[in-house]
Amino acid sequence: MDYLARLKELECFPAKSRVAIADDDIEALERDIGARLPDGYREFLQIGGGYVGTLSCPCKEPSPFGTHILSGFDTASEISGVLDSMITPRNMITIASGDFGQFTCLSFAGIDRGCVYALDSEFRCYWQDEEFHQRFKAMANGIREYLRLRGGGELVQKPAGYDSLYLLAESFDEFLELCSSD
C-alpha cells in the first residue's frame, strides 16, 4: 500500500513537531515488545508515524460507543513511551488516539496478530444501561443496538482481557482502507 498517498486521501498530515523516524526507533520498539511488528504496520512506521487528522472507522462488532474516532497516529517512540499501560492486553500496543479516551490498538502476537482494535478506555462495557441513558440523551442507534444485544445476551463472548476492545480490521492495511475522514 502507498501509505503516504492513503494518508493524503484521508487528509492526515505530519504533526508540526514530528521528527524523522529512524529504523533504530522501530527496532527499539520491537526489542521492547519482544516481537517483530506485523509487516504492514512496520512499513507504515517507516514513513514516520506521527500523522494527525480526524478519522472514523466502523467497528466490525457492536460497541458501546458507535464508530471509532481517532485524531492521530503515534510514532514508534510515542508507542514505546506507553508500553507500561495497564489497559491494553499484553500482546497489544496503542498506535493511535482520539478524543474521549479512544485508542487504536494493534495486536503484535498471538492468534489475532496484526488485528486492529478500538480500545474503550472508559470501559463502557461495564456500565449499567441507566448510565448510558443518563449520559447520552440523544443516543446513537448503534449504541442502542449494543444495549439491546447485551440485554438479550447476544453479544459475542470475548477472550479474557478483551472486554473493552472492539475489532476494527484484520490487518493494518485493511484498517487504513476502512478509515474515512470526517
Contact map, one row per residue, 1 for C-alpha under 8 A:
11100000000000000000000000000000000000000000000000000000000000000000000000000000000000000000000000000000000000000000000000000000000000000000000000000000000000000000000000001000000000
11111100000000000000000000000000000000000000000000000000000000000000000000000000000000000000000000000000000000000000000000000000000000000000000000000000000000000000000000000000000000
11111110000000000000000000000000000000000001001000000000000000000000000000000000000000000000000000000000000000000000000000000000000000000000000000000000000000000000000000000000000000
01111111000000000000000000000000000000000000001000000000000000000000000000000000000000000000000000000000000000000000000000000000000000000000000000000000000000000000000000000000000000
01111111100000000000000000000000000000000000000000000000000000000000000000000000000000000000000000000000000000000000000000000000000000000000000000000000000000000000000000000000000000
01111111110000000000000000000000000000000000000000000000000000000000000000000000000000000000000000000000000000000000000000000000000000000000000000000000000000000000000000000001000000
00111111111110000000000000000000000000000000000000000000000000000000000000000000000000000000000000000000000000000000000000000000000000000000000000000000000000000000000000000000000000
00011111111110000000000000000000000000000000000000000000000000000000000000000000000000000000000000000000000000000000000000000000000000000000000000000000000000000000000000000000000000
00001111111100000000000000000000000000000000000000000000000000000000000000000000000000000000000000000000000000000000000000000000000000000000000000000000000000000000000000000000000000
00000111111100000000000000000000000000000000000000001010000000000000000000000000000000000000000000000000000000000000000000000000000000000000000000000000000000000000000000000000001110
00000011111110000000000000000000000000000000000000001000000000000000000000000000000000000000000000000000000000000000000000000000000000000000000000000000000000000000000000000000000010
00000011111111000000000000000000000000000000000000111100000000000000000100000000000000000000000000000000000000000000000000000000000000000000000000000000000000000000000000000000000000
00000011001111100000000000000000000000000000000000111000000000000000000000000000000000000000000000000000000000000000000000000000000000000000000000000000000000000000000000000000000000
00000000000111110100000000000000000000000000000011110000000000000000000000000000000000000000000000000000000000000000000000000000000000000000000000000000000000000000000000000000000000
00000000000011111100000000000000000000000000000001110000000000000000000000000000000000000000000000000000000000000000000000000000000000000000000000000000000000000000000000000000000000
00000000000001111100000000000000000000000000000000000000000000000000000000000000000000000000000000000000000000000000000000000000000000000000000000000000000000000000000000000000000000
00000000000000111110000000000000000000000000000000000000000000000000000000000000000000000000000000000000000000000000000000000000000000000000000000000000000000000000000000000000000000
00000000000001111111000000000000000000000000000001000000000000000000000000000000000000000000000000000000000000000000000000000000000000000000000000000000000000000000000000000000000000
00000000000000001111100000000000000000000000000100000000000000000000000000000000000000000000000000000000000000000000000000000000000000000000000000000000000000000000000000000000000000
00000000000000000111110000000000000000000000000100000000000000000000000000000000000000000000000000000000000000000000000000000000000000000000000000000000000000000000000000000000000000
00000000000000000011111010000000000000000000111110000000000000000000000000110000000000000000000000000000000000000000000000000000000000000000000000000000000000000000000000000000000000
00000000000000000001111111000000000000000000010000000000000000000000000000000000000000000000000000000000000000000000000000000000000000000000000000000000000000000000000000000000000000
00000000000000000000111111100000000000000000010000000000000000000000000000000000000000000000000000000000000000000000000000000000000000000000000000000000000000000000000000000000000000
00000000000000000000011111110000000000000000000000000000000000000000000000000000000000000000000000000000000000000000000000000000000000000000000000000000000000000000000000000000000000
00000000000000000000111111111000000000000000000000000000000000000000000000011000000000000000000000000000000000000000000000000000000000000000000000000000000000000000000000000000000000
00000000000000000000011111111100000000000100110000000000000000000000000000011000000000000000000000000000000000000000000000000000000000000000000000000000000000000000000000000000000000
00000000000000000000001111111110000000000000000000000000000000000000000000000000000000000000000000000000000000000000000000000000000000000000000000000000000000000000000000000000000000
00000000000000000000000111111111000000000000000000000000000000000000000000000000000000000000000000000000000000000000000000000000000000000000000000000000000000000000000000000000000000
00000000000000000000000011111111100000000000000000000000000000000000000000011011000000000000000000000000000000000000000000000000000000000000000000000000000000000000000000000000000000
00000000000000000000000001111111111110000000000000000000000000000000000000000000000000000000000000000000000000000000000000000000000000000000000000000000000000000000000000000000000000
00000000000000000000000000111111111000000000000000000000000000000000000000000000000000000000000000000000000000000000000000000000000000000000000000000000000000000000000000000000000000
00000000000000000000000000011111110000000000000000000000000000000000000000000001000000000000000000000000000000000000000000000000000000000000000000000000000000000000000000000000000000
00000000000000000000000000001111111000000000000000000000000000000000000000000000001000000000000000000000000000000000000000000000000000000000000000000000000000000000000000000000000000
00000000000000000000000000000111111100000000000000000000000000000000000000000000000000000000000000000000000000000000000000000000000000000000000000000000000000000000000000000000000000
00000000000000000000000000000110111110000000000000000000000000000000000000000000000000000000000000000000000110000000000000000000000000000000000000000000000000000000000000000000000000
00000000000000000000000000000100011111000000000000000000000000000000000000000000000000000000000000000000000100000000000000000000000000000000000000000000000000000000000000000000000000
00000000000000000000000000000100001111101100000000000000000000000000000000000000000000000000000000000000000100000000000000000000000000000000000000000000000000000000000000000000000000
00000000000000000000000000000000000111111100000000000000000000000000000000000000000000000000000000000000000100001100000000000000000000000000000000000000000000000000000000000000000000
00000000000000000000000000000000000011111110000000000000000000000000000000000000000000000000000000000000000000000000000000000000000000000000000000000000000000000000000000000000000000
00000000000000000000000000000000000001111111000000000000000000000000000000000000000000000000000000000000000000000000000000000000000000000000000000000000000000000000000000111000000000
00000000000000000000000000000000000011111111100000000000000000000000000000000000000000000000000000000000000000000000000000000000000000000000000000000000000000000000000000011000000000
00000000000000000000000001000000000011111111110000000000000000000000000000000000000000000000000000000000000000000000000000000000000000000000000000000000000000000000000000000000000000
00000000000000000000000000000000000000111111111000000000000000000000000000000000000000000000000000000000000000000000000000000000000000000000000000000000000000000000000000000000000000
00100000000000000000000000000000000000011111111110000000000000000000000000000000000000000000000000000000000000000000000000000000000000000000000000000000000000000000000000000000000000
00000000000000000000100001000000000000001111111110000000000000000000000000110000000000000000000000000000000000000000000000000000000000000000000000000000000000000000000000000000000000
00000000000000000000111001000000000000000111111110000000000000000000000000000000000000000000000000000000000000000000000000000000000000000000000000000000000000000000000000000000000000
00110000000000000000100000000000000000000011111110000000000000000000000000000000000000000000000000000000000000000000000000000000000000000000000000000000000000000000000000000000000000
00000000000000000011100000000000000000000001111111000000000000000000000000110000000000000000000000000000000000000000000000000000000000000000000000000000000000000000000000000000000000
00000000000001000000100000000000000000000001111111100000000000000000000011110000000000000000000000000000000000000000000000000000000000000000000000000000000000000000000000000000000000
00000000000001100100000000000000000000000000000111110000000000000000000111100000000000000000000000000000000000000000000000000000000000000000000000000000000000000000000000000000000000
00000000000111100000000000000000000000000000000011111000000000000000000111000000000000000000000000000000000000000000000000000000000000000000000000000000000000000000000000000000000000
00000000000111100000000000000000000000000000000001111100000000000000001110000000000000000000000000000000000000000000000000000000000000000000000000000000000000000000000000000000000000
00000000011110000000000000000000000000000000000000111110000000000000011100000000000000000000000000000000000000000000000000000000000000000000000000000000000000000000000000000000000010
00000000000100000000000000000000000000000000000000011111000000000000111100000000000000000000000000000000000000000000000000000000000000000000000000000000000000000000000000000000000011
00000000010000000000000000000000000000000000000000001111100000000000111000000000000000000000000000000000000000000000000000000000000000000000000000000000000000000000000000000000001111
00000000000000000000000000000000000000000000000000000111110000000011110000000000000000000000000000000000000000000000000000000000000000000000000000000000000000000000000000000000001111
00000000000000000000000000000000000000000000000000000011111000000011100000000000000000000000000000000000000000000000000000000000000000000000000000000000000000000000000100000010011100
00000000000000000000000000000000000000000000000000000001111100000111000000000000000000000000000000000000000000000000000000000000000000000000000000000000000000000000000100000000011000
00000000000000000000000000000000000000000000000000000000111111100111000000000000000000000000000000000000000000000000010000000000000000000000000000000000000000000000011100000000000000
00000000000000000000000000000000000000000000000000000000011111000000000000000000000000000000000000000000000000000000000000000000000000000000000000000000000000000000011110000000000000
00000000000000000000000000000000000000000000000000000000001111100000000000000000000000000000000000000000000000000000000000000000000000000000000000000000000000000000011000000000000000
00000000000000000000000000000000000000000000000000000000001111110100000000000000000000000000000000000000000000000000000000000000000000000000011011000000001000000000010000000000000000
00000000000000000000000000000000000000000000000000000000001011111110000000000000000000000000000000000000000000000000000000000000000000000000011001000000000000000000010000000000000000
00000000000000000000000000000000000000000000000000000000000001111100000000000000000000000000000000000000000000000000000000011000000000000000011001100000000000000000000000000000000000
00000000000000000000000000000000000000000000000000000000000000111111000000000000000000000000000000000000000000000000000100010000000000000000011000000000000000000000000000000000000000
00000000000000000000000000000000000000000000000000000000011001111111000000000000000000000000000000000000000000000000000000000000000000000001011000000000000000000000000000000000000000
00000000000000000000000000000000000000000000000000000001111000101111100000000000000000000000000000000000000000000000000000000000000000000000000000000000000000000000000000000000000000
00000000000000000000000000000000000000000000000000000001111000001111110000000000000000000000000000000100000000000000010000000000000000000000000000000000000000000000000000000000000000
00000000000000000000000000000000000000000000000000000111100000000011111000000000000000000000000001100100000000000000000000000000000000000000000000000000000000000000000000000000000000
00000000000000000000000000000000000000000000000000001111000000000001111100000000000000000000000111100111000000000000000000000000000000000000000000000000000000000000000000000000000000
00000000000000000000000000000000000000000000000000011110000000000000111110000000000000000000000111100000000000000000000000000000000000000000000000000000000000000000000000000000000000
00000000000100000000000000000000000000000000000001111100000000000000011111000000000000000000000111000000000000000000000000000000000000000000000000000000000000000000000000000000000000
00000000000000000000000000000000000000000000000011110000000000000000001111100000000000000000001110000000000000000000000000000000000000000000000000000000000000000000000000000000000000
00000000000000000000000000000000000000000000000011100000000000000000000111110110000000000000011110000000000000000000000000000000000000000000000000000000000000000000000000000000000000
00000000000000000000100000000000000000000000100111000000000000000000000011111110000000000000001000000000000000000000000000000000000000000000000000000000000000000000000000000000000000
00000000000000000000100011001000000000000000100110000000000000000000000001111111000000000000000000000000000000000000000000000000000000000000000000000000000000000000000000000000000000
00000000000000000000000011001000000000000000000000000000000000000000000000111111100000000000000000000000000000000000000000000000000000000000000000000000000000000000000000000000000000
00000000000000000000000000000000000000000000000000000000000000000000000001111111110000000000000000000000000000000000000000000000000000000000000000000000000000000000000000000000000000
00000000000000000000000000001000000000000000000000000000000000000000000001111111111000000000111000000000000000000000000000000000000000000000000000000000000000000000000000000000000000
00000000000000000000000000001001000000000000000000000000000000000000000000011111111000000000000000000000000000000000000000000000000000000000000000000000000000000000000000000000000000
00000000000000000000000000000000000000000000000000000000000000000000000000001111111100000000000000000000000000000000000000000000000000000000000000000000000000000000000000000000000000
00000000000000000000000000000000000000000000000000000000000000000000000000000111111110000000010000000000000000000000000000000000000000000000000000000000000000000000000000000000000000
00000000000000000000000000000000100000000000000000000000000000000000000000000011111110000000100000000000000000000000000000000000000000000000000000000000000000000000000000000000000000
00000000000000000000000000000000000000000000000000000000000000000000000000000000111111000000000000000000000000000000000000000000000000000000000000000000000000000000000000000000000000
00000000000000000000000000000000000000000000000000000000000000000000000000000000011111110000000000000000000000000000000000000000000000000000000000000000000000000000000000000000000000
00000000000000000000000000000000000000000000000000000000000000000000000000000000000111111000000000000000000000000000000000000000000000000000000000000000000000000000000000000000000000
00000000000000000000000000000000000000000000000000000000000000000000000000000000000011111000000000000000000000000000000010000000000000000000000000000000000000000000000000000000000000
00000000000000000000000000000000000000000000000000000000000000000000000000000000000011111111110000000000100000000000001000000000000000000000000000000000000000001000000000000000000000
00000000000000000000000000000000000000000000000000000000000000000000000000000000000001111111000000000000000000000000000000000000000000000000000000000000000000001100000000000000000000
00000000000000000000000000000000000000000000000000000000000000000000000000000000000000011111000000000000000000000000000000000000000000000000000000000000000000000000000000000000000000
00000000000000000000000000000000000000000000000000000000000000000000000000000000000000011111100000000000001111000000000000000000000000000000000000000000000000000000000000000000000000
00000000000000000000000000000000000000000000000000000000000000000000000000000000000000011111110000000000111110000000000000000000000000000000000000000000000000000000000000000000000000
00000000000000000000000000000000000000000000000000000000000000000000000000000010001000010011111000000000111100000000000000000000000000000000000000000000000000000000000000000000000000
00000000000000000000000000000000000000000000000000000000000000000000000001000010010000010001111110000011110000000000000000000000000000000000000000000000000000000000000000000000000000
00000000000000000000000000000000000000000000000000000000000000000000000011100010000000000000111110000011110000000000000000000000000000000000000000000000000000000000000000000000000000
00000000000000000000000000000000000000000000000000000000000000000000011111000000000000000000011111000011100000000000000000000000000000000000000000000000000000000000000000000000000000
00000000000000000000000000000000000000000000000000000000000000000000011111000000000000000000011111101111000000000000000000000000000000000000000000000000000000000000000000000000000000
00000000000000000000000000000000000000000000000000000000000000000000111100000000000000000000000111111110000000000000000000000000000000000000000000000000000000000000000000000000000000
00000000000000000000000000000000000000000000000000000000000000000000111000000000000000000000000011111100000000000000000000000000000000000000000000000000000000000000000000000000000000
00000000000000000000000000000000000000000000000000000000000000000000000000000000000000000000000001111100000000000000000000000000000000000000000000000000000000000000000000000000000000
00000000000000000000000000000000000000000000000000000000000000000000000000000000000000000000000011111110000000000000000111000000000000000000000000000000000000000000000000000000000000
00000000000000000000000000000000000000000000000000000000000000000001110000000000000000000000000011111111000000000000011110000000000000000000000000000000000000000000000000000000000000
00000000000000000000000000000000000000000000000000000000000000000000010000000000000000000000011111001111100000000000011110000000000000000000000000000000000000000000000000000000000000
00000000000000000000000000000000000000000000000000000000000000000000010000000000000000000000011110000111110000000001111000000000000000000000000000000000000000000000000000000000000000
00000000000000000000000000000000000000000000000000000000000000000000000000000000000000010001111100000011111000000001111000000000000000000000000000000000000000000000000000000000000000
00000000000000000000000000000000000000000000000000000000000000000000000000000000000000000001111000000001111100001111100000000000000000000000000000000000000000000000000000010000000000
00000000000000000000000000000000000000000000000000000000000000000000000000000000000000000011100000000000111111011111000000000000000000000000000000000000000000000000000000000000000000
00000000000000000000000000000000001111000000000000000000000000000000000000000000000000000011100000000000011111011100000000000000000000000000000000000000000000000000000000000000000000
00000000000000000000000000000000001000000000000000000000000000000000000000000000000000000011000000000000001111111100000000000000000000000000000000000000000000000000000000000000000000
00000000000000000000000000000000000000000000000000000000000000000000000000000000000000000010000000000000001111111000000000000000000000000000000000000000000000000000000000000000000000
00000000000000000000000000000000000000000000000000000000000000000000000000000000000000000000000000000000000011111000000000000000000000000000000000000000000000000000000000000000000000
00000000000000000000000000000000000000000000000000000000000000000000000000000000000000000000000000000000001111111110000000000000000000000000000000000000000000000000000001000000000000
00000000000000000000000000000000000001000000000000000000000000000000000000000000000000000000000000000000011111111110000000000000000000000000000000000000000000000000000000000000000000
00000000000000000000000000000000000001000000000000000000000000000000000000000000000000000000000000000000011110011111000000000000000000000000000000000000000000000000000001110000000000
00000000000000000000000000000000000000000000000000000000000000000000000000000000000000000000000000000000011000011111100000000000000000000000000000000000000000000000001111110000000000
00000000000000000000000000000000000000000000000000000000000000000000000000000000000000000000000000000001111000000111110000000000000000000000000000000000000000000000001111110010000000
00000000000000000000000000000000000000000000000000000000000000000000000000000000000000000000000000000001110000000011111000000000000000000000000000000000000000000000111110000000000000
00000000000000000000000000000000000000000000000000000000001000000001000000000000000000000000000000000111100000000001111100000000000000000000000000000000000000000000111100000000000000
00000000000000000000000000000000000000000000000000000000000000000000000000000000000000010000000000000111100000000000111110000000000000000000000000000000000000000001110000000000000000
00000000000000000000000000000000000000000000000000000000000000001000000000000000000000000000000000001110000000000000011111110000000000000000000000000000000000000001100000000000000000
00000000000000000000000000000000000000000000000000000000000000000000000000000000000000100000000000001110000000000000001111100000000000000000000000000000000000000001000000000000000000
00000000000000000000000000000000000000000000000000000000000000000000000000000000000000000000000000001000000000000000000111110000000000000000000000000000000000000000000000000000000000
00000000000000000000000000000000000000000000000000000000000000000000000000000000000000000000000000000000000000000000000111111110000000000000000000000000000000000001000000000000000000
00000000000000000000000000000000000000000000000000000000000000011000000000000000000000000000000000000000000000000000000101111110000000000000000000000000000000000001000000000000000000
00000000000000000000000000000000000000000000000000000000000000010000000000000000000000000000000000000000000000000000000000111110000000000000000000000000000000000011000000000000000000
00000000000000000000000000000000000000000000000000000000000000000000000000000000000000000000000000000000000000000000000000111111000000000000000000000000000000000000000000000000000000
00000000000000000000000000000000000000000000000000000000000000000000000000000000000000000000000000000000000000000000000000111111101100000000000000000000000000000000000000000000000000
00000000000000000000000000000000000000000000000000000000000000000000000000000000000000000000000000000000000000000000000000000111111100000000000000000000000000000000000000000000000000
00000000000000000000000000000000000000000000000000000000000000000000000000000000000000000000000000000000000000000000000000000011111110000000000000100000000000000000000000000000000000
00000000000000000000000000000000000000000000000000000000000000000000000000000000000000000000000000000000000000000000000000000001111111000000000000000000000000000000000000000000000000
00000000000000000000000000000000000000000000000000000000000000000000000000000000000000000000000000000000000000000000000000000011111111100000000000000000000000000000000000000000000000
00000000000000000000000000000000000000000000000000000000000000000000000000000000000000000000000000000000000000000000000000000011111111110000000000000000000000000000000000000000000000
00000000000000000000000000000000000000000000000000000000000000000000000000000000000000000000000000000000000000000000000000000000111111111010000000000000000000000000000000000000000000
00000000000000000000000000000000000000000000000000000000000000000000000000000000000000000000000000000000000000000000000000000000011111111000000000000000000000000000000000000000000000
00000000000000000000000000000000000000000000000000000000000000000000000000000000000000000000000000000000000000000000000000000000001111111000000000000000000000000000000000000000000000
00000000000000000000000000000000000000000000000000000000000000000000000000000000000000000000000000000000000000000000000000000000000111111110000000000000000000000000000000000000000000
00000000000000000000000000000000000000000000000000000000000000000000000000000000000000000000000000000000000000000000000000000000000011111110000000000000000000000000000000000000000000
00000000000000000000000000000000000000000000000000000000000000000000000000000000000000000000000000000000000000000000000000000000000000011111000000000000000000000000000000000000000000
00000000000000000000000000000000000000000000000000000000000000000000000000000000000000000000000000000000000000000000000000000000000010011111101100000000000000000000000000000000000000
00000000000000000000000000000000000000000000000000000000000000000100000000000000000000000000000000000000000000000000000000000000000000000111111100000000000000000000000000000000000000
00000000000000000000000000000000000000000000000000000000000000000000000000000000000000000000000000000000000000000000000000000000000000000011111110000000000000000000000000000000000000
00000000000000000000000000000000000000000000000000000000000001111100000000000000000000000000000000000000000000000000000000000000000000000001111111000000000000000000000000000000000000
00000000000000000000000000000000000000000000000000000000000001111100000000000000000000000000000000000000000000000000000000000000000000000011111111100000000000000000000000000000000000
00000000000000000000000000000000000000000000000000000000000000000000000000000000000000000000000000000000000000000000000000000000000000000011111111110000000000000000000000000000000000
00000000000000000000000000000000000000000000000000000000000001000000000000000000000000000000000000000000000000000000000000000000000000000000111111111000000000000000000000000000000000
00000000000000000000000000000000000000000000000000000000000001110000000000000000000000000000000000000000000000000000000000000000000000000000011111111100001000000000000000000000000000
00000000000000000000000000000000000000000000000000000000000000010000000000000000000000000000000000000000000000000000000000000000100000000000001111111110000000000000000000000000000000
00000000000000000000000000000000000000000000000000000000000000000000000000000000000000000000000000000000000000000000000000000000000000000000000111111111000000000000000000000000000000
00000000000000000000000000000000000000000000000000000000000000000000000000000000000000000000000000000000000000000000000000000000000000000000000011111111111000000000000000000000000000
00000000000000000000000000000000000000000000000000000000000000000000000000000000000000000000000000000000000000000000000000000000000000000000000001111111111000000000000000000000000000
00000000000000000000000000000000000000000000000000000000000000000000000000000000000000000000000000000000000000000000000000000000000000000000000000111111110000000000000000000000000000
00000000000000000000000000000000000000000000000000000000000000000000000000000000000000000000000000000000000000000000000000000000000000000000000000011111110000000000000000000000000000
00000000000000000000000000000000000000000000000000000000000000000000000000000000000000000000000000000000000000000000000000000000000000000000000000001111111000000000000000000000000000
00000000000000000000000000000000000000000000000000000000000000000000000000000000000000000000000000000000000000000000000000000000000000000000000000001111111100000000000000000000000000
00000000000000000000000000000000000000000000000000000000000001000000000000000000000000000000000000000000000000000000000000000000000000000000000001001100111110000000000000000000000000
00000000000000000000000000000000000000000000000000000000000000000000000000000000000000000000000000000000000000000000000000000000000000000000000000000000011111000000000000000000000000
00000000000000000000000000000000000000000000000000000000000000000000000000000000000000000000000000000000000000000000000000000000000000000000000000000000001111100000000000000000000000
00000000000000000000000000000000000000000000000000000000000000000000000000000000000000000000000000000000000000000000000000000000000000000000000000000000000111110110000000000000000000
00000000000000000000000000000000000000000000000000000000000000000000000000000000000000000000000000000000000000000000000000000000000000000000000000000000000011111110000000000000000000
00000000000000000000000000000000000000000000000000000000000000000000000000000000000000000000000000000000000000000000000000000000000000000000000000000000000001111110000000000000000000
00000000000000000000000000000000000000000000000000000000000000000000000000000000000000011000000000000000000000000000000000000000000000000000000000000000000000111111000000000000000000
00000000000000000000000000000000000000000000000000000000000000000000000000000000000000001000000000000000000000000000000000000000000000000000000000000000000001111111100000000000000000
00000000000000000000000000000000000000000000000000000000000000000000000000000000000000000000000000000000000000000000000000001000000000000000000000000000000001111111100000000000000000
00000000000000000000000000000000000000000000000000000000000000000000000000000000000000000000000000000000000000000000001110111000000000000000000000000000000000001111110000000000000000
00000000000000000000000000000000000000000000000000000000000000000000000000000000000000000000000000000000000000000000111100000000000000000000000000000000000000000111111000000000000000
00000000000000000000000000000000000000000000000000000000001111100000000000000000000000000000000000000000000000000000111000000000000000000000000000000000000000000001111100000000000000
00000000000000000000000000000000000000000000000000000000001110000000000000000000000000000000000000000000000000000011110000000000000000000000000000000000000000000000111111000000000000
00000000000000000000000000000000000000000000000000000000111100000000000000000000000000000000000000000000000000000011110000000000000000000000000000000000000000000000011111000010000000
00000000000000000000000000000000000000000000000000000000000100000000000000000000000000000000000000000000000000000011100000000000000000000000000000000000000000000000001111110110010000
00000000000000000000000000000000000000000000000000000000000000000000000000000000000000000000000000000000000000010111000000000000000000000000000000000000000000000000001111110110000000
00000000000000000000000000000000000000010000000000000000000000000000000000000000000000000000000000000000000000000111000000000000000000000000000000000000000000000000000011111110000000
00000000000000000000000000000000000000011000000000000000000000000000000000000000000000000000000000000000010000000111000000000000000000000000000000000000000000000000000011111111000000
10000000000000000000000000000000000000011000000000000000000000000000000000000000000000000000000000000000000000000000000000000000000000000000000000000000000000000000000000111111100000
00000000000000000000000000000000000000000000000000000000000000000000000000000000000000000000000000000000000000000000000000000000000000000000000000000000000000000000000011111111110000
00000000000000000000000000000000000000000000000000000000100000000000000000000000000000000000000000000000000000000001000000000000000000000000000000000000000000000000000111111111111000
00000100000000000000000000000000000000000000000000000000000000000000000000000000000000000000000000000000000000000000000000000000000000000000000000000000000000000000000000011111111000
00000000000000000000000000000000000000000000000000000000000000000000000000000000000000000000000000000000000000000000000000000000000000000000000000000000000000000000000000001111111100
00000000000000000000000000000000000000000000000000000000110000000000000000000000000000000000000000000000000000000000000000000000000000000000000000000000000000000000000010000111111100
00000000010000000000000000000000000000000000000000000011110000000000000000000000000000000000000000000000000000000000000000000000000000000000000000000000000000000000000000000011111110
00000000010000000000000000000000000000000000000000000011100000000000000000000000000000000000000000000000000000000000000000000000000000000000000000000000000000000000000000000000111111
00000000011000000000000000000000000000000000000000001111000000000000000000000000000000000000000000000000000000000000000000000000000000000000000000000000000000000000000000000000001111
00000000000000000000000000000000000000000000000000000111000000000000000000000000000000000000000000000000000000000000000000000000000000000000000000000000000000000000000000000000000111
